[in-house]
Amino acid sequence: MKRLYPDVTCYENGFVDVGSGHSLYFEQSGNPNGIPVLFIHGGPGAGLPPNYKCFFDSNKYRIVGYEQRGCGRSTPFANTSHNETWINVDDIDTLRNHLGIGSFLLFGGSWGSTLALLYSLKYTNHVTGLILRGVFLARQEDRDWFLSPNGCAAQLFPEYYRKFTKDIPSPLSTKGICQFYNSALQSNNDVLRHAALKRWYQWEERLSRITLPPGVGDSTSHYPMPLVTSLATLECHFLSNNCFLEENYILENIDKILHIPGTIIHGRYDMICKTGAAEALHKAWPYSQLQIIPDAGHSTSEPSIGYALCRATRDMSRFLQESKK
């Protein structure tokens, strides 16, 4: 399958109150009587991408998208108060109940894969299957892959890492980098705060794809500042707090979802989420299928990643329909 599905307009959108002053934006598209699927975006802080519905056959799927606490149209924007991992997991169930869905397929990429796995571990009976892209298990080694001077990203992109870690005291470490940026992003100095937002975002964006358009990685002028703000603020917040998870929590509890079917799609040259995490998850989860995409990195904007995701949703729809018979 060498194409994405046509984009469709949503037939419903709105907000759901999840408590502590937070309200989440959601929308529904496709077939109201189709297979319910929840698109869980990455980040933390990315919000819904414009083309996320193109991974699903709108005739077969009831497509639900939402924006996590502090992201996109959800309010309050870029807010870290009452914004932790398990709270976000519970938000998914609040949304499920609000929409009257008994169980759904979870489709999550990067940080979205983390939330999808955690939701499945806690609310197993409400999950029919998983499609995961760019797996992030939130372990120390996964955070180091992205931030540590000894991580793969720093080793392969030293000139960008030098810019990213400018002014951070040596010796560099994942913890020290998070502390530096967390302080800068909370600063009352607007110039310092905006510079830190852009530098964090530039680092993430440069790693996301094998080939970038001209200027990407050196400038954020072509990206909306709200996206830069929420991604940098929330990503730093979660990574500074070890993603609010016990070390290796997902793999140590994977036995709870061994019966759930899943597809794992991971770019071989993913510099944000290590390919070894996808392999470790697959080995611990026999009912999963792992597809390592040979010519891709992390982003769904890379064609081979997008095509693989479309094939995965097509195959999963067939499997779920057959399992009902």
ABEGO torsion letter per residue (X at the ends): XABBBBBBBBABBEBBBAEGGBBBBBBBBEBAABBBBBBBBBOBGAEBBAAAAAABBAAABBBBBBBBBGBEABOBBGBABGBBAAAAAAAAAAAAAAAGBABBBBBBBEAAAAAAAAAAAABAAABABBBBBGBBAGBAAAAAAAABAABAAAAABAAAAAAAABGBBOBBBAAAAAAAAAAAAABABAAAAAAAAAAAAAAAAAAABABBBBGBGABAAABBAAAAAAAAAAAAAAAAAGGGBBBGAAAAAAAAAAABBBBBBBBAABAABBAAAAAAAAAABAABBBBBBAABBABAABAAAAAAAAAAAAAAAAAAAAAAX
